[in-house]
Amino acid sequence: MYVSALILGLLPLVAHCTNVILSNDDGWAEINIRTFYNALTCAGHSVVLSAPAENESGTGSLDFPAKPLTRACEFNSCPSGSPAEGYNASMPRFNYVNSYPVTAMRYGIQTLSPTFFGAATPDIAVAGFNVGANLGLAALGSGTVGAATAAAKEGIPAIAFSGTTGVQTAWTAPLETYMTVYATLSATITQALVATGKPYLPTNTWLNVNYPAVNGSTCASAADFKFVLSRINAALPGAAPDVQTCGSTRLPTETTVVSTKGGCYASVSVGVATTKVDASAAQQGVVLGKLKGMLACLPC
C-alpha cells in the first residue's frame, strides 16, 4: 500500500493520545529529531524528546552516568557548565542528557515519563531518524539502534529509524525535502503499529527501519515509498526459514531492499533487542500480521 493512502486510513484510529519517548544518537539539537517530533505531535501523539547533548553517533549500547557539560552542547544549544541533564526553557519536552543514546533513552523512560505522562512507562519508544542508514552489521554499532534496543530491553516497544540522505544539521536550518519525507514515513510506521493495539511488538524485539536516498527527482515524496519486510543480515546456510510472505520463506536483507532500483523501498526488519540479530519467523509473523496492510513485495 502506498503511504499516502495509509495515512488517510489511519487518521481515525489515532484519536487517543499515545505517549512516546523520542531519542537519537545525532543529538538533541539536530534537525531530524525535531522534525520527527513535530510529525508525531501533529499526528496526535504526546511526545517527549530525550537525546544526547552532543553527537554520539556510533556509540552502540554504551551507557554511562551523565556529567555536567565542560563545553557547549552541539550547535551551541546549551552553554558550557550546563547541568548533566537539562531542557529547553521554552519547550520543556525537549531534553538533553550529557551522555550516550542509551543513557538518554533510559532517562526519558525512567525520569521524564512519570513527569510528562503521569505513567510509569511510555507506550512506545522511537529513535531517529538517524543521519545515515543503519543496515546489516552497522546496526551493531549504531547509537540510534542502541537507544531503541535499550527501550525494548525495558519492556517498551521500540523502533529505530534511519535515512540514507542527510548530514548533521542544526535545528535552526531550513527544512529540506528529505527531512519532511523521512519524518512523515517514520510517523506513518509509528501510527500504523499503534493502531493495531497492544502489545505492539513481541517481547524483547525492536523494528529497524531504513530509507533509501531522497533527492529532487527520486523518492521526493512520502507517497512514492513502499515498505518491505526484511532481514537485518543475510541468512547463513542452513538457517531456519523466515516468515512466509511474497511467495518465499526467506526475507530480503534490508540492504537489498533499500538498494532496489525502480522504486522507493524502505526496509522493516524485526530484531532481537538483546543481541541485535534477526528475530524468529514467529516474531516476524507477528509484525507481518500487524503491518500487512502497508507492506509490499519487491519487484521480481
PEWOKA-V967886 format. One record per helix or strand of 2 or more residues. SS is the DSSP state (@ for helix, = for strand). FROM is the first residue (numbers start at 1). TO is the last residue. If there is no record, write none. Layout:
{{SS/FROM/TO} {SS/FROM/TO}}
This chain:
{{@/3/14} {=/19/23} {@/31/42} {=/46/52} {@/74/76} {=/85/88} {=/91/97} {@/101/117} {=/124/131} {@/138/141} {@/143/153} {=/157/163} {@/177/195} {=/205/211} {@/222/224} {=/225/231} {=/252/253} {@/254/259} {=/264/272} {@/281/291}}
